[in-house]
Amino acid sequence: MSDVSLLVAARLSSALGEPDARASVTFLGTDRIEVLRFQGEGDLVRYATLGMSAQPMTDPTAAVTDPVRGPRAELVLSVRAGLADTDKVFRPLAVLAASPQVEGVVVAPGASLGLGEPLWPGAPFESVLVAASGGLVEDLELGEPMDPVRFLPLLPMTANEAAWKRVHGAAALEERWLARGTDLRDPLRGSVSLAD
């Protein structure tokens, strides 16, 4: 495990407690990605990636990649436990976390990440909206010249919401969720009303 990943694991434990389950996935040509499960307060369960931030994300159009500088992130998903088989989300989360290495994408707030399959069996979500960091787990400052590690919340989107977001933007979708009182942690929720 890299020095960055050790620091990330410590930050996750200090913010969320000790993980009660973990799984690791390695994709051809990528570093190992782990997904950790934490029991949250009440009926919440949280899943966080570990290993995505070991290397900085690089713009796929850049002529030269910098092995030190560049944005770093881990992904955090919070859902209500006991309503769906959300523990099957380990591999899909690892796939999303590996996307910077596999597809050369830079994962940032406002981005959509798609899987092409449900997040877990029977889930009405095949994609997620990446939200801004700084809430649940504070950014992890690394020594100069490295960028901090940002812990980006993932908000599951239905197909209709993902299509609406492509037209109207991430901020408009988040405003609609807020205005309608949408429980984004409900693993069985339906699509928010998108009619004006």
C-alpha positions in Angstrom: 0.0 0.0 0.0 1.4 3.4 -0.9 2.1 6.1 1.6 -0.8 8.1 0.3 -3.2 5.2 0.7 -2.0 4.7 4.3 -2.8 8.3 5.1 -6.2 8.0 3.3 -7.0 4.9 5.3 -6.2 6.7 8.5 -8.3 9.7 7.5 -11.3 7.5 6.7 -11.0 5.6 10.0 -10.8 8.9 11.9 -13.9 10.2 10.2 -16.0 7.1 9.8 -14.7 4.6 12.4 -13.1 1.3 11.7 -14.3 -0.5 8.6 -16.3 -3.7 9.2 -15.8 -5.2 5.7 -13.4 -4.6 2.8 -12.9 -6.0 -0.7 -10.0 -5.4 -3.1 -10.2 -5.5 -6.9 -7.4 -5.3 -9.5 -8.1 -4.6 -13.1 -5.6 -5.4 -15.8 -3.0 -2.6 -16.0 -4.2 -0.8 -12.9 -3.2 -0.6 -9.2 -5.3 -2.4 -6.6 -8.5 -0.6 -5.5 -10.1 -1.5 -2.2 -13.6 -0.7 -1.1 -14.3 -0.4 2.6 -17.6 -0.6 4.4 -18.4 1.5 7.5 -21.5 1.3 9.7 -22.7 4.9 9.9 -25.0 6.5 12.5 -28.5 5.1 12.6 -29.4 2.9 9.7 -26.7 4.3 7.3 -23.9 2.3 5.8 -21.0 4.0 4.0 -18.7 2.6 1.3 -15.4 4.3 0.5 -12.7 3.6 -2.0 -9.1 3.3 -1.1 -6.3 3.4 -3.7 -7.8 5.7 -6.3 -5.8 8.6 -4.9 -2.5 6.7 -4.9 -1.7 8.4 -8.3 -2.9 11.8 -9.4 -5.5 12.0 -12.1 -4.3 13.4 -15.4 -6.0 15.1 -18.3 -6.1 12.6 -21.1 -5.2 15.4 -23.6 -2.0 16.3 -21.7 1.1 15.6 -23.7 3.1 14.7 -20.6 1.8 13.2 -17.4 3.0 14.4 -14.0 3.5 11.6 -11.5 3.2 14.0 -8.6 0.9 16.9 -9.4 -2.7 16.6 -10.3 -6.1 16.1 -8.5 -6.5 13.1 -6.2 -9.8 11.7 -5.0 -11.6 8.8 -3.3 -15.3 8.1 -3.6 -17.8 7.8 -0.8 -21.3 6.3 -1.1 -23.9 6.5 1.8 -27.1 4.4 1.7 -29.7 3.2 4.1 -28.9 -0.3 5.2 -31.3 -3.3 5.1 -33.5 -2.1 2.3 -31.5 -3.6 -0.6 -28.5 -5.8 -1.2 -26.1 -2.8 -1.3 -23.1 -4.9 -0.3 -22.9 -6.0 -3.9 -21.7 -2.4 -4.6 -18.1 -3.3 -3.8 -17.1 -4.2 -7.4 -19.1 -1.4 -9.1 -17.4 1.2 -6.8 -14.0 -0.2 -7.6 -14.8 0.1 -11.3 -15.7 3.7 -10.9 -12.6 4.3 -8.8 -10.4 2.7 -11.5 -11.8 4.9 -14.3 -9.1 7.5 -14.1 -6.4 4.8 -14.7 -8.4 2.8 -17.2 -10.2 5.5 -19.1 -8.0 8.6 -18.4 -10.9 10.6 -16.9 -10.6 13.2 -14.2 -13.3 12.7 -11.6 -14.5 16.0 -10.2 -17.7 17.5 -8.6 -20.5 17.8 -11.1 -19.3 14.8 -13.2 -21.4 11.8 -14.0 -20.0 8.3 -13.8 -21.8 5.5 -15.5 -21.6 1.7 -15.1 -24.0 0.3 -17.7 -25.4 -2.0 -15.0 -27.2 -1.5 -11.7 -25.1 -0.4 -8.7 -26.4 -3.4 -6.9 -29.0 -6.1 -7.8 -32.3 -4.5 -8.6 -31.0 -1.0 -8.1 -32.8 1.7 -10.1 -29.4 3.4 -10.6 -26.7 2.8 -13.2 -24.9 6.0 -12.7 -23.9 8.5 -10.0 -23.4 12.2 -9.7 -20.2 13.3 -8.1 -20.8 15.9 -5.4 -18.4 18.3 -3.8 -16.0 17.2 -1.1 -15.5 18.7 2.4 -18.6 17.4 4.2 -18.4 13.9 5.7 -14.7 13.4 5.3 -12.4 16.4 5.2 -9.9 16.8 2.4 -6.5 15.3 3.2 -3.6 17.7 2.7 -0.4 16.1 1.3 3.0 17.6 1.3 3.9 20.0 -1.5 3.8 19.8 -4.5 1.0 17.1 -4.3 -2.6 18.1 -4.5 -4.9 17.2 -1.5 -7.0 14.1 -1.6 -10.6 15.0 -1.9 -13.3 12.6 -0.6 -16.1 12.9 -3.2 -19.7 11.8 -2.2 -21.5 9.8 -4.9 -25.3 10.5 -5.4 -27.0 7.6 -7.3 -29.0 8.8 -10.3 -31.9 7.1 -12.2 -31.7 6.9 -16.0 -34.2 9.8 -16.2 -32.3 11.9 -13.8 -29.0 11.3 -15.6 -30.6 12.3 -18.9 -32.1 15.4 -17.3 -28.7 16.3 -15.8 -27.0 16.1 -19.2 -29.4 18.8 -20.5 -29.8 21.0 -17.4 -26.5 20.5 -15.5 -25.5 19.0 -12.1 -26.5 22.1 -10.1 -30.0 22.1 -11.4 -30.5 18.4 -10.6 -29.2 18.9 -7.1 -31.5 21.9 -6.6 -34.5 19.8 -7.8 -33.6 17.0 -5.4 -33.4 19.5 -2.5 -36.6 21.3 -3.5 -38.5 17.9 -3.6 -37.0 16.6 -0.4 -35.5 13.6 -2.1 -33.8 11.0 0.2 -30.7 10.4 -1.8 -29.7 7.6 0.6 -32.8 5.5 -0.1 -31.5 2.6 -2.2 -35.0 1.9 -3.6 -36.1 5.5 -4.3 -37.7 6.4 -7.6 -36.8 9.3 -9.9 -37.5 12.8 -8.7 -40.3 14.6 -10.5 -38.6 16.3 -13.5 -41.7 18.1 -14.9 -41.7 21.8 -14.4 
